[in-house]
Amino acid sequence: MSYLTPTTLDAALGALSGRDTEAPVSVIAGGTDWFPAQGERAYNGTLLDVTRVEGMRGVSAVGTGWRIGGATTWSDILHADLPPAFDGLKLAAREVGSVQIQNAGTVAGNICNASPAADGVPPLLSLDAEVELTSTRGVRRLVLAEFITGVRKTARAADEIVTALYIPALSAGARGGFTKIGGRKYLVISVAMVGAVLTLSGGRIATARITVGSASPVALRMGDLENALVGADLAEALERVTPERLAALSPISDIRGSAEFRGEAVVEAIRRTLTQIMKGQAHG
Amino acid sequence: MSDILALAPRFGSNSGQSLTRRDGVAKVTGTATFAADNHPDGLLYAVYVPATIARGTVTHLDVAAAKAHPGVVEVITPENRPPLAGDPDSKPFMFAFRFEALQNNTVRYANQPIALVLAETFEAATEGARLLNPLYDAQQPRMGLDGDAPFTPESGGLGLPGTTVHGDIDAGHAASAQDIDVTYETPEQYHNAMETHAVVAQWNGDHVTLDIPSQAIVMQRGAFGYYFGIPPENVTIRSPYLGGGFGSKAIINGPQILAILAARMTGRPVKLMLSRDQMFGPSGHRGATRQRLRIGIDTDHRMTVLDHNSLATTSTFDTFVESAANASQGLYAAGALRSAHQGVRIDAGTPGPVRAPGEAPGSAALECAMDEMAYKAGIDPLEFRLKNYAETEPGTGKPYSSKALRDCYAQGAARFGWAGRPLAPRQMTDENGMLVGWGMGTALFAAPMFAAQARAVLRPDGTGLVETAASDMGQGAWTALAQIAADSLGLPMDRIEFRSGTSDLPDAGIAGGSAHTATAGGALHAAGTDAIRRLAELATGDPDSPLYGAGNAGVIARDGRLHARDDDTRSESFADIITRAGGAEVEGKGSASRTAEASAAHAMYSHGAVFAEVKVDPDLFQIRVTRLVGAFAAGRIINPKLTESQLMGGMIWGISFALHEEARFDQRTGRIMNADLAGYHIPVNADVSGLEVITVHEDDPHVNPLGIKGVGEIGITGTVGAIGNAIWHATGTRVRHFPIRIPDLLTGA
């Protein structure tokens, strides 16, 4: 096995180029998902650690939006100076594993691992995040919903690196929120979670982006609900969160919770997230 | 008065100082040497191959592939496994359990060893184990409490609970004005000590040295000697530190035996340490239980009958039936009492003692049933328990050696603020709209003793040496036992050396049964007292001593000097006495155990009362324990800080039992689906808040000379039921299984 720690993007991409099948290269950042997934098996391939690549880490304002570098950790997110629309992402950042995991694990790694229970994905979908993929062949961008294609499946080609996530321009008053349901207070894999970004006008919802995680193979935006919420004040908004508007979800029963509970709980979790945001209680 | 313990003629609680653990610095700085920290020259690493089926046979192992891997030295399978002198399928001594040591190719549960790979590095051994790539002839495993027909275990020792009946059960049922008939279930639980099972084995001829975490250091010499055909004195066990044991490290397991065998086979030292997932198999666990409780009361709310029946899972090849129903003995003054047990054989490893064996699940069910009965009767659950307070042991009529349970109830209730609790459920909410519930349970655990010996030496320089092979599992034995020893010698803590944790020292008995402090401490105290007696003989018989003629009974030891009891100005230092007598060390020996007569004369238990507050989200049903107050009476408390830690640890385990812990078996394969600490939940720090421990004063003149009961296990009992009852009180939903999880509350919404 070899462990590569390139310091330039060119070197990193060169290491991936043309080696897609013969000798697989695994791209890692914090490795907090990758290493536990290996189990007992000895690893004979090549590990490409992207955390030392120049420019890969950190959050910055780019044009009218924001760029989250591919090696940006969850702790970096927590400590970044970001507008209230990111409060949901920050609340999620506090719930990814433990502090130690948050110090090592990255936002990009969270989406590449593509777990249905990934805490980062609902807030990122609600922020309309886009994924920048870079290879020696060039650079392309996918919206996050197209990037994650299934349970532990992504559109990333073997020679590509997720070099950044982009958050497009946000309305001035946009506010984010996040609610996680778990069997204990901390260090727990989600039973279900909700990420949302709202813009408000005179106490009423102007735009809504609501995402539910862990209740379908890939976290989903609730389009019907988002449309229905426009124009609602808090009381009306809570009433409009109905199971019918969440029909796209397909929760399963597993060791953490039953499908029935997930179905009922996400209704309440959305209501709580809306309340949290509309009452100004979400503080990342 | 000593500054170590307040040695009044009769001891109250909290009589000792809250000294900080003597092993604390070593542990936080990493210098404490646990078994697997030993790396003798020439060490081979052993990794065992766990079965991935639960029932069937191994049909093929690719030994050639494993042996071809660089660094792999040997592969042991049933084909080439050297003989053992003792049969792993025999039960030759107390605490002997049958285990798998490659005696054949049968698989009896998932994760049992089916091969052992030895290599120059841990990595090579791990890869060699993977390359064995076993093939199986698998059969459908029998799983769960309905997996086979129940059987009635023979009654006898640990894990063989029989049926105990006091009074006329039928008459008790017939006499009841009101009754309940409820059934509770508890799941399989695995101890999961922080330090997984490990051994470093080194042979020298027919002598073996084992670095191994052990809760029974001297006793296990004989056990290992039996399997390897050598006398006990040819086995040296070193176990200075244990990262928890909880009962599992008093029992020998197959992987350890195989590692020791491999060391003899290869002529090299061998190290084996179980991975976390391997802890879910060969090293014991708590069996699942299904407990039916029938309680009847008369019109005055006095119990006419307490009828407790428990079914528990055990393995197909050995019998350890959780003695859950015995939790109903010894506590409430029911007119008639029955505790009955049955077992069911499933394709899992053999259960064994897990912290508060029997009492933990038994108390959980009993205390919830008591709560149900009280509600049905329309009285406060604490009042109901007081109404049925036993002044003597129910059934036997034996007097208690001491019983400050009334004080526990009173102090716990006062501290918690129990008064004014509404009887009906779903009456209280907090400022955030959370449902609030209060529940309580009685805690009870027997106060047994094992047998122990100790040695105490006074040296010419005035310092002392004390020896007994105690086990510090993290509970603080190194500290509490040293406090007792120092006091018995009349020396400050920094002038005694305490040797412990190796098998060449006097037997300290088993660190189990919540009896270690009482047993090993009793022996140390007796040894110290004996040494002082001999020293006093030297002084009082020597005309040159200021104590000449003072007489043995007239001398007391304090701070390194002997003083005449009736004249404090007459005194002489230990060093002067010994030096003038020629400089030979003065040795004392002592032992401790409980006589049959003492056991017959009194019922001996620690008691307690636990009060819980939970908050339940009315929509998401998330459950949080927000306050937990436990008041315990356990005789004399040697070190209040360590004692409170032990009780807190037990209560936190109670939270774990009530809300989190459960091994989930895949019914098709028999494998445990959550065999790691990511999936096998215990509370995290954030789940534990508002936890308070009160130690209630209790003098016990009968339990043993030092008046010590135990605190290691009682904290779990009472707590589980208190939390279950609080959840009911918050929600109105009575969940009759543990752990209680979010979806369990859905139906009551």
Interface residues (C-beta under 8 A of the other chain):
Chain A: E40 R41 A42 I181 G182 G183 R184 K185 Y186 L187 V188 I189 V191 I255 G257 S258 E260 F261 E264 A265 E268 A269 R271 R272
Chain B: E123 T126 E127 A129 R130 D619 L620 F621 Q622 R624 L659 H660 R664 M673 N674 A678 G679 H681 P683 V684 N685 A686 D687 R741 I742 P743 L746
